[in-house]
């Protein structure tokens, strides 16, 4: 359960992942600890994002999901801005 894979480094690791939402100044807003094997995007789907309207949520490429972006924008006015792959449209 705690064996995860880091695609960018092409290797496995044993441990937990920390998913964190912080303010622009670096203050933690939300923090979630999950087993290393759990997919980053599935964790974001489960997070209770209590953010103000029109917030921008910057994320790395592991959090790319057009469906989640649309849902957050329509339901909660939160803009998920995940890093796009070079071949993404």
Biopython code that builds the backbone (N, CA, C, O; Angstrom):
import numpy as np
from Bio.PDB.StructureBuilder import StructureBuilder

atoms = [
    (1, "UNK", "N", (0.819, -1.198, 0.000)),
    (1, "UNK", "CA", (0.000, 0.000, 0.000)),
    (1, "UNK", "C", (0.864, 1.264, 0.000)),
    (1, "UNK", "O", (0.476, 2.284, -0.570)),
    (2, "UNK", "N", (2.024, 1.196, 0.635)),
    (2, "UNK", "CA", (2.869, 2.379, 0.741)),
    (2, "UNK", "C", (3.978, 2.422, -0.310)),
    (2, "UNK", "O", (4.848, 3.291, -0.257)),
    (3, "UNK", "N", (3.950, 1.486, -1.269)),
    (3, "UNK", "CA", (4.920, 1.491, -2.361)),
    (3, "UNK", "C", (4.337, 2.315, -3.507)),
    (3, "UNK", "O", (3.313, 1.949, -4.084)),
    (4, "UNK", "N", (4.985, 3.413, -3.827)),
    (4, "UNK", "CA", (4.530, 4.283, -4.904)),
    (4, "UNK", "C", (5.557, 4.329, -6.020)),
    (4, "UNK", "O", (6.643, 3.764, -5.895)),
    (5, "UNK", "N", (5.218, 4.998, -7.106)),
    (5, "UNK", "CA", (6.113, 5.115, -8.253)),
    (5, "UNK", "C", (6.224, 6.582, -8.648)),
    (5, "UNK", "O", (5.216, 7.276, -8.778)),
    (6, "UNK", "N", (7.447, 7.045, -8.837)),
    (6, "UNK", "CA", (7.708, 8.411, -9.291)),
    (6, "UNK", "C", (8.096, 8.327, -10.759)),
    (6, "UNK", "O", (9.220, 7.947, -11.086)),
    (7, "UNK", "N", (7.172, 8.680, -11.642)),
    (7, "UNK", "CA", (7.405, 8.538, -13.080)),
    (7, "UNK", "C", (8.559, 9.413, -13.558)),
    (7, "UNK", "O", (9.331, 8.989, -14.418)),
    (8, "UNK", "N", (8.689, 10.613, -13.025)),
    (8, "UNK", "CA", (9.737, 11.521, -13.482)),
    (8, "UNK", "C", (11.135, 10.989, -13.162)),
    (8, "UNK", "O", (12.093, 11.270, -13.883)),
    (9, "UNK", "N", (11.244, 10.223, -12.082)),
    (9, "UNK", "CA", (12.538, 9.638, -11.695)),
    (9, "UNK", "C", (12.651, 8.177, -12.118)),
    (9, "UNK", "O", (13.716, 7.572, -12.001)),
    (10, "UNK", "N", (11.546, 7.611, -12.612)),
    (10, "UNK", "CA", (11.478, 6.215, -13.049)),
    (10, "UNK", "C", (11.941, 5.254, -11.959)),
    (10, "UNK", "O", (12.754, 4.361, -12.198)),
    (11, "UNK", "N", (11.399, 5.461, -10.749)),
    (11, "UNK", "CA", (11.735, 4.555, -9.660)),
    (11, "UNK", "C", (10.615, 4.509, -8.626)),
    (11, "UNK", "O", (9.761, 5.393, -8.567)),
    (12, "UNK", "N", (10.642, 3.474, -7.831)),
    (12, "UNK", "CA", (9.644, 3.271, -6.783)),
    (12, "UNK", "C", (10.135, 3.883, -5.475)),
    (12, "UNK", "O", (11.329, 4.129, -5.302)),
    (13, "UNK", "N", (9.204, 4.124, -4.560)),
    (13, "UNK", "CA", (9.560, 4.602, -3.226)),
    (13, "UNK", "C", (8.585, 3.986, -2.222)),
    (13, "UNK", "O", (7.499, 3.535, -2.587)),
    (14, "UNK", "N", (8.982, 3.978, -0.988)),
    (14, "UNK", "CA", (8.128, 3.463, 0.080)),
    (14, "UNK", "C", (7.838, 4.606, 1.044)),
    (14, "UNK", "O", (8.762, 5.237, 1.556)),
    (15, "UNK", "N", (6.572, 4.871, 1.291)),
    (15, "UNK", "CA", (6.235, 5.944, 2.211)),
    (15, "UNK", "C", (4.873, 6.545, 1.941)),
    (15, "UNK", "O", (3.981, 5.901, 1.389)),
    (16, "UNK", "N", (4.737, 7.794, 2.344)),
    (16, "UNK", "CA", (3.479, 8.515, 2.185)),
    (16, "UNK", "C", (3.706, 9.732, 1.290)),
    (16, "UNK", "O", (4.836, 10.174, 1.084)),
    (17, "UNK", "N", (2.609, 10.255, 0.768)),
    (17, "UNK", "CA", (2.632, 11.506, 0.018)),
    (17, "UNK", "C", (1.873, 12.541, 0.839)),
    (17, "UNK", "O", (0.882, 12.229, 1.500)),
    (18, "UNK", "N", (2.348, 13.751, 0.783)),
    (18, "UNK", "CA", (1.676, 14.862, 1.454)),
    (18, "UNK", "C", (1.112, 15.776, 0.372)),
    (18, "UNK", "O", (1.850, 16.284, -0.471)),
    (19, "UNK", "N", (-0.186, 15.976, 0.403)),
    (19, "UNK", "CA", (-0.862, 16.869, -0.540)),
    (19, "UNK", "C", (-1.251, 18.111, 0.245)),
    (19, "UNK", "O", (-1.954, 18.027, 1.253)),
    (20, "UNK", "N", (-0.793, 19.259, -0.222)),
    (20, "UNK", "CA", (-0.969, 20.481, 0.564)),
    (20, "UNK", "C", (-1.485, 21.624, -0.295)),
    (20, "UNK", "O", (-1.025, 21.825, -1.420)),
    (21, "UNK", "N", (-2.434, 22.365, 0.237)),
    (21, "UNK", "CA", (-2.908, 23.605, -0.369)),
    (21, "UNK", "C", (-2.409, 24.721, 0.535)),
    (21, "UNK", "O", (-2.652, 24.709, 1.741)),
    (22, "UNK", "N", (-1.708, 25.689, -0.057)),
    (22, "UNK", "CA", (-1.162, 26.801, 0.721)),
    (22, "UNK", "C", (-1.600, 28.124, 0.116)),
    (22, "UNK", "O", (-1.993, 28.187, -1.049)),
    (23, "UNK", "N", (-1.530, 29.167, 0.908)),
    (23, "UNK", "CA", (-1.828, 30.507, 0.418)),
    (23, "UNK", "C", (-0.638, 31.015, -0.388)),
    (23, "UNK", "O", (0.412, 30.375, -0.434)),
    (24, "UNK", "N", (-0.810, 32.146, -1.006)),
    (24, "UNK", "CA", (0.265, 32.757, -1.780)),
    (24, "UNK", "C", (1.501, 33.007, -0.918)),
    (24, "UNK", "O", (2.627, 32.937, -1.411)),
    (25, "UNK", "N", (1.298, 33.295, 0.350)),
    (25, "UNK", "CA", (2.426, 33.554, 1.250)),
    (25, "UNK", "C", (2.991, 32.280, 1.879)),
    (25, "UNK", "O", (3.925, 32.350, 2.679)),
    (26, "UNK", "N", (2.437, 31.122, 1.528)),
    (26, "UNK", "CA", (2.980, 29.850, 2.001)),
    (26, "UNK", "C", (2.343, 29.279, 3.254)),
    (26, "UNK", "O", (2.854, 28.309, 3.814)),
    (27, "UNK", "N", (1.244, 29.856, 3.706)),
    (27, "UNK", "CA", (0.568, 29.340, 4.895)),
    (27, "UNK", "C", (-0.340, 28.173, 4.515)),
    (27, "UNK", "O", (-1.127, 28.292, 3.576)),
    (28, "UNK", "N", (-0.245, 27.038, 5.231)),
    (28, "UNK", "CA", (-1.076, 25.870, 4.909)),
    (28, "UNK", "C", (-2.562, 26.148, 5.115)),
    (28, "UNK", "O", (-2.961, 26.760, 6.105)),
    (29, "UNK", "N", (-3.378, 25.686, 4.158)),
    (29, "UNK", "CA", (-4.825, 25.802, 4.238)),
    (29, "UNK", "C", (-5.430, 24.420, 4.444)),
    (29, "UNK", "O", (-6.356, 24.242, 5.236)),
    (30, "UNK", "N", (-4.890, 23.445, 3.718)),
    (30, "UNK", "CA", (-5.379, 22.079, 3.814)),
    (30, "UNK", "C", (-4.209, 21.126, 3.611)),
    (30, "UNK", "O", (-3.319, 21.380, 2.800)),
    (31, "UNK", "N", (-4.224, 20.017, 4.364)),
    (31, "UNK", "CA", (-3.125, 19.071, 4.355)),
    (31, "UNK", "C", (-3.696, 17.662, 4.406)),
    (31, "UNK", "O", (-4.543, 17.362, 5.248)),
    (32, "UNK", "N", (-3.230, 16.787, 3.496)),
    (32, "UNK", "CA", (-3.723, 15.413, 3.452)),
    (32, "UNK", "C", (-2.534, 14.470, 3.322)),
    (32, "UNK", "O", (-1.683, 14.671, 2.455)),
    (33, "UNK", "N", (-2.461, 13.444, 4.169)),
    (33, "UNK", "CA", (-1.449, 12.402, 4.089)),
    (33, "UNK", "C", (-2.097, 11.162, 3.490)),
    (33, "UNK", "O", (-3.134, 10.708, 3.975)),
    (34, "UNK", "N", (-1.493, 10.608, 2.436)),
    (34, "UNK", "CA", (-2.032, 9.412, 1.784)),
    (34, "UNK", "C", (-0.901, 8.426, 1.494)),
    (34, "UNK", "O", (0.254, 8.832, 1.366)),
    (35, "UNK", "N", (-1.222, 7.140, 1.389)),
    (35, "UNK", "CA", (-0.193, 6.145, 1.048)),
    (35, "UNK", "C", (0.446, 6.469, -0.305)),
    (35, "UNK", "O", (-0.195, 7.049, -1.182)),
    (36, "UNK", "N", (1.707, 6.090, -0.461)),
    (36, "UNK", "CA", (2.440, 6.387, -1.682)),
    (36, "UNK", "C", (1.828, 5.806, -2.934)),
    (36, "UNK", "O", (2.034, 6.340, -4.024)),
    (37, "UNK", "N", (1.074, 4.716, -2.806)),
    (37, "UNK", "CA", (0.502, 4.073, -3.990)),
    (37, "UNK", "C", (-0.737, 4.795, -4.529)),
    (37, "UNK", "O", (-1.163, 4.520, -5.651)),
    (38, "UNK", "N", (-1.314, 5.702, -3.759)),
    (38, "UNK", "CA", (-2.547, 6.367, -4.196)),
    (38, "UNK", "C", (-2.246, 7.462, -5.216)),
    (38, "UNK", "O", (-1.324, 8.258, -5.040)),
    (39, "UNK", "N", (-3.032, 7.484, -6.269)),
    (39, "UNK", "CA", (-2.874, 8.445, -7.355)),
    (39, "UNK", "C", (-3.141, 9.867, -6.860)),
    (39, "UNK", "O", (-4.100, 10.105, -6.125)),
    (40, "UNK", "N", (-2.286, 10.812, -7.267)),
    (40, "UNK", "CA", (-2.414, 12.213, -6.833)),
    (40, "UNK", "C", (-3.762, 12.809, -7.199)),
    (40, "UNK", "O", (-4.381, 13.500, -6.390)),
    (41, "UNK", "N", (-4.211, 12.546, -8.399)),
    (41, "UNK", "CA", (-5.467, 13.130, -8.863)),
    (41, "UNK", "C", (-6.657, 12.617, -8.060)),
    (41, "UNK", "O", (-7.579, 13.381, -7.775)),
    (42, "UNK", "N", (-6.655, 11.340, -7.690)),
    (42, "UNK", "CA", (-7.768, 10.805, -6.898)),
    (42, "UNK", "C", (-7.832, 11.467, -5.525)),
    (42, "UNK", "O", (-8.913, 11.618, -4.957)),
    (43, "UNK", "N", (-6.691, 11.855, -4.998)),
    (43, "UNK", "CA", (-6.666, 12.559, -3.706)),
    (43, "UNK", "C", (-7.298, 13.940, -3.859)),
    (43, "UNK", "O", (-8.085, 14.362, -3.012)),
    (44, "UNK", "N", (-6.958, 14.638, -4.930)),
    (44, "UNK", "CA", (-7.527, 15.973, -5.159)),
    (44, "UNK", "C", (-9.043, 15.906, -5.316)),
    (44, "UNK", "O", (-9.752, 16.787, -4.830)),
    (45, "UNK", "N", (-9.552, 14.864, -5.993)),
    (45, "UNK", "CA", (-11.007, 14.699, -6.141)),
    (45, "UNK", "C", (-11.678, 14.595, -4.777)),
    (45, "UNK", "O", (-12.806, 15.058, -4.609)),
    (46, "UNK", "N", (-10.999, 13.992, -3.796)),
    (46, "UNK", "CA", (-11.594, 13.755, -2.471)),
    (46, "UNK", "C", (-11.414, 14.923, -1.505)),
    (46, "UNK", "O", (-12.085, 14.978, -0.474)),
    (47, "UNK", "N", (-10.520, 15.855, -1.822)),
    (47, "UNK", "CA", (-10.234, 16.949, -0.891)),
    (47, "UNK", "C", (-11.428, 17.895, -0.773)),
    (47, "UNK", "O", (-12.108, 18.193, -1.755)),
    (48, "UNK", "N", (-11.660, 18.354, 0.449)),
    (48, "UNK", "CA", (-12.712, 19.335, 0.699)),
    (48, "UNK", "C", (-12.081, 20.720, 0.583)),
    (48, "UNK", "O", (-11.570, 21.263, 1.562)),
    (49, "UNK", "N", (-12.123, 21.278, -0.607)),
    (49, "UNK", "CA", (-11.472, 22.557, -0.870)),
    (49, "UNK", "C", (-12.362, 23.705, -0.406)),
    (49, "UNK", "O", (-13.269, 24.130, -1.122)),
    (50, "UNK", "N", (-12.098, 24.189, 0.776)),
    (50, "UNK", "CA", (-12.853, 25.321, 1.335)),
    (50, "UNK", "C", (-12.107, 26.601, 1.006)),
    (50, "UNK", "O", (-11.485, 27.219, 1.871)),
    (51, "UNK", "N", (-12.179, 26.983, -0.243)),
    (51, "UNK", "CA", (-11.469, 28.171, -0.713)),
    (51, "UNK", "C", (-12.466, 29.254, -1.093)),
    (51, "UNK", "O", (-13.599, 28.953, -1.469)),
    (52, "UNK", "N", (-12.051, 30.514, -0.999)),
    (52, "UNK", "CA", (-12.947, 31.609, -1.405)),
    (52, "UNK", "C", (-13.272, 31.532, -2.892)),
    (52, "UNK", "O", (-12.520, 30.952, -3.675)),
    (53, "UNK", "N", (-14.388, 32.119, -3.266)),
    (53, "UNK", "CA", (-14.786, 32.178, -4.669)),
    (53, "UNK", "C", (-13.690, 32.837, -5.497)),
    (53, "UNK", "O", (-12.980, 33.721, -5.019)),
    (54, "UNK", "N", (-13.565, 32.394, -6.742)),
    (54, "UNK", "CA", (-12.582, 32.903, -7.695)),
    (54, "UNK", "C", (-11.131, 32.672, -7.277)),
    (54, "UNK", "O", (-10.234, 33.392, -7.717)),
    (55, "UNK", "N", (-10.899, 31.664, -6.424)),
    (55, "UNK", "CA", (-9.531, 31.303, -6.047)),
    (55, "UNK", "C", (-8.852, 30.606, -7.218)),
    (55, "UNK", "O", (-9.505, 29.968, -8.044)),
    (56, "UNK", "N", (-7.542, 30.739, -7.272)),
    (56, "UNK", "CA", (-6.744, 30.033, -8.269)),
    (56, "UNK", "C", (-5.931, 28.974, -7.536)),
    (56, "UNK", "O", (-5.236, 29.270, -6.564)),
    (57, "UNK", "N", (-6.027, 27.742, -8.012)),
    (57, "UNK", "CA", (-5.335, 26.614, -7.410)),
    (57, "UNK", "C", (-4.289, 26.129, -8.406)),
    (57, "UNK", "O", (-4.625, 25.460, -9.383)),
    (58, "UNK", "N", (-3.019, 26.465, -8.162)),
    (58, "UNK", "CA", (-1.933, 26.061, -9.047)),
    (58, "UNK", "C", (-1.473, 24.670, -8.647)),
    (58, "UNK", "O", (-1.355, 24.372, -7.459)),
    (59, "UNK", "N", (-1.209, 23.808, -9.640)),
    (59, "UNK", "CA", (-0.814, 22.431, -9.363)),
    (59, "UNK", "C", (0.163, 21.936, -10.415)),
    (59, "UNK", "O", (0.250, 22.489, -11.511)),
    (60, "UNK", "N", (0.898, 20.887, -10.069)),
    (60, "UNK", "CA", (1.812, 20.316, -11.063)),
    (60, "UNK", "C", (1.051, 19.387, -12.007)),
    (60, "UNK", "O", (-0.164, 19.228, -11.885)),
    (61, "UNK", "N", (1.762, 18.783, -12.934)),
    (61, "UNK", "CA", (1.143, 17.989, -13.984)),
    (61, "UNK", "C", (0.398, 16.758, -13.502)),
    (61, "UNK", "O", (-0.434, 16.225, -14.235)),
    (62, "UNK", "N", (0.670, 16.291, -12.294)),
    (62, "UNK", "CA", (-0.023, 15.104, -11.771)),
    (62, "UNK", "C", (-1.502, 15.377, -11.511)),
    (62, "UNK", "O", (-2.282, 14.437, -11.362)),
    (63, "UNK", "N", (-1.890, 16.624, -11.455)),
    (63, "UNK", "CA", (-3.267, 16.992, -11.131)),
    (63, "UNK", "C", (-4.065, 17.432, -12.364)),
    (63, "UNK", "O", (-5.078, 18.119, -12.225)),
    (64, "UNK", "N", (-3.631, 17.053, -13.544)),
    (64, "UNK", "CA", (-4.340, 17.407, -14.775)),
    (64, "UNK", "C", (-5.648, 16.637, -14.889)),
    (64, "UNK", "O", (-5.642, 15.406, -14.919)),
    (65, "UNK", "N", (-6.749, 17.337, -14.953)),
    (65, "UNK", "CA", (-8.055, 16.724, -15.174)),
    (65, "UNK", "C", (-9.008, 17.802, -15.674)),
    (65, "UNK", "O", (-9.385, 18.707, -14.930)),
    (66, "UNK", "N", (-9.390, 17.694, -16.934)),
    (66, "UNK", "CA", (-10.336, 18.665, -17.483)),
    (66, "UNK", "C", (-11.688, 18.567, -16.770)),
    (66, "UNK", "O", (-12.351, 19.579, -16.543)),
    (67, "UNK", "N", (-12.091, 17.339, -16.417)),
    (67, "UNK", "CA", (-13.372, 17.153, -15.721)),
    (67, "UNK", "C", (-13.369, 17.852, -14.370)),
    (67, "UNK", "O", (-14.327, 18.544, -14.026)),
    (68, "UNK", "N", (-12.298, 17.677, -13.606)),
    (68, "UNK", "CA", (-12.219, 18.318, -12.296)),
    (68, "UNK", "C", (-12.125, 19.833, -12.432)),
    (68, "UNK", "O", (-12.733, 20.564, -11.651)),
    (69, "UNK", "N", (-11.371, 20.307, -13.416)),
    (69, "UNK", "CA", (-11.288, 21.756, -13.651)),
    (69, "UNK", "C", (-12.673, 22.340, -13.901)),
    (69, "UNK", "O", (-13.043, 23.357, -13.314)),
    (70, "UNK", "N", (-13.434, 21.687, -14.777)),
    (70, "UNK", "CA", (-14.782, 22.171, -15.093)),
    (70, "UNK", "C", (-15.685, 22.144, -13.873)),
    (70, "UNK", "O", (-16.427, 23.094, -13.624)),
    (71, "UNK", "N", (-15.626, 21.056, -13.111)),
    (71, "UNK", "CA", (-16.470, 20.919, -11.922)),
    (71, "UNK", "C", (-16.162, 21.997, -10.884)),
    (71, "UNK", "O", (-17.077, 22.625, -10.350)),
    (72, "UNK", "N", (-14.887, 22.210, -10.600)),
    (72, "UNK", "CA", (-14.513, 23.234, -9.614)),
    (72, "UNK", "C", (-14.913, 24.634, -10.082)),
    (72, "UNK", "O", (-15.378, 25.450, -9.286)),
    (73, "UNK", "N", (-14.730, 24.906, -11.363)),
    (73, "UNK", "CA", (-15.059, 26.237, -11.889)),
    (73, "UNK", "C", (-16.561, 26.489, -11.849)),
    (73, "UNK", "O", (-16.998, 27.574, -11.468)),
    (74, "UNK", "N", (-17.359, 25.487, -12.243)),
    (74, "UNK", "CA", (-18.815, 25.665, -12.299)),
    (74, "UNK", "C", (-19.459, 25.660, -10.918)),
    (74, "UNK", "O", (-20.303, 26.507, -10.625)),
    (75, "UNK", "N", (-19.072, 24.718, -10.073)),
    (75, "UNK", "CA", (-19.734, 24.558, -8.773)),
    (75, "UNK", "C", (-19.213, 25.490, -7.691)),
    (75, "UNK", "O", (-19.979, 25.966, -6.853)),
    (76, "UNK", "N", (-17.895, 25.752, -7.709)),
    (76, "UNK", "CA", (-17.310, 26.485, -6.587)),
    (76, "UNK", "C", (-16.534, 27.724, -6.996)),
    (76, "UNK", "O", (-15.967, 28.400, -6.138)),
    (77, "UNK", "N", (-16.494, 28.038, -8.276)),
    (77, "UNK", "CA", (-15.732, 29.184, -8.792)),
    (77, "UNK", "C", (-14.269, 29.137, -8.364)),
    (77, "UNK", "O", (-13.682, 30.157, -8.002)),
    (78, "UNK", "N", (-13.684, 27.927, -8.412)),
    (78, "UNK", "CA", (-12.266, 27.739, -8.135)),
    (78, "UNK", "C", (-11.602, 27.360, -9.454)),
    (78, "UNK", "O", (-12.081, 26.476, -10.164)),
    (79, "UNK", "N", (-10.513, 28.022, -9.777)),
    (79, "UNK", "CA", (-9.828, 27.795, -11.037)),
    (79, "UNK", "C", (-8.601, 26.919, -10.805)),
    (79, "UNK", "O", (-7.605, 27.374, -10.243)),
    (80, "UNK", "N", (-8.675, 25.657, -11.240)),
    (80, "UNK", "CA", (-7.554, 24.729, -11.147)),
    (80, "UNK", "C", (-6.639, 24.974, -12.334)),
    (80, "UNK", "O", (-7.048, 24.803, -13.483)),
    (81, "UNK", "N", (-5.412, 25.370, -12.064)),
    (81, "UNK", "CA", (-4.439, 25.676, -13.108)),
    (81, "UNK", "C", (-3.277, 24.696, -12.975)),
    (81, "UNK", "O", (-2.245, 25.008, -12.382)),
    (82, "UNK", "N", (-3.469, 23.506, -13.541)),
    (82, "UNK", "CA", (-2.443, 22.467, -13.481)),
    (82, "UNK", "C", (-1.508, 22.601, -14.668)),
    (82, "UNK", "O", (-1.922, 23.013, -15.752)),
    (83, "UNK", "N", (-0.251, 22.253, -14.461)),
    (83, "UNK", "CA", (0.730, 22.311, -15.535)),
    (83, "UNK", "C", (0.334, 21.331, -16.629)),
    (83, "UNK", "O", (0.042, 20.167, -16.353)),
    (84, "UNK", "N", (0.325, 21.796, -17.850)),
    (84, "UNK", "CA", (-0.082, 20.986, -18.989)),
    (84, "UNK", "C", (1.114, 20.251, -19.596)),
    (84, "UNK", "O", (2.251, 20.721, -19.550)),
    (85, "UNK", "N", (0.818, 19.096, -20.159)),
    (85, "UNK", "CA", (1.833, 18.375, -20.926)),
    (85, "UNK", "C", (2.100, 19.135, -22.215)),
    (85, "UNK", "O", (1.254, 19.906, -22.669)),
    (86, "UNK", "N", (3.256, 18.925, -22.802)),
    (86, "UNK", "CA", (3.618, 19.658, -24.025)),
    (86, "UNK", "C", (2.691, 19.325, -25.188)),
    (86, "UNK", "O", (2.513, 20.156, -26.079)),
    (87, "UNK", "N", (2.094, 18.130, -25.206)),
    (87, "UNK", "CA", (1.224, 17.734, -26.313)),
    (87, "UNK", "C", (-0.264, 17.883, -25.995)),
    (87, "UNK", "O", (-1.112, 17.378, -26.731)),
    (88, "UNK", "N", (-0.579, 18.573, -24.906)),
    (88, "UNK", "CA", (-1.967, 18.770, -24.492)),
    (88, "UNK", "C", (-2.629, 19.848, -25.331)),
    (88, "UNK", "O", (-1.985, 20.806, -25.759)),
    (89, "UNK", "N", (-3.935, 19.675, -25.562)),
    (89, "UNK", "CA", (-4.684, 20.683, -26.325)),
    (89, "UNK", "C", (-5.716, 21.353, -25.447)),
    (89, "UNK", "O", (-6.445, 22.230, -25.910)),
]
sb = StructureBuilder()
sb.init_structure("model")
sb.init_model(0)
sb.init_chain("A")
sb.init_seg("    ")
for serial, (resi, resn, name, xyz) in enumerate(atoms, 1):
    if name == "N":
        sb.init_residue(resn, " ", resi, " ")
    sb.init_atom(name, np.array(xyz, "f"), 0.0, 1.0, " ", f" {name:<3s}", serial, name[0])
structure = sb.get_structure()
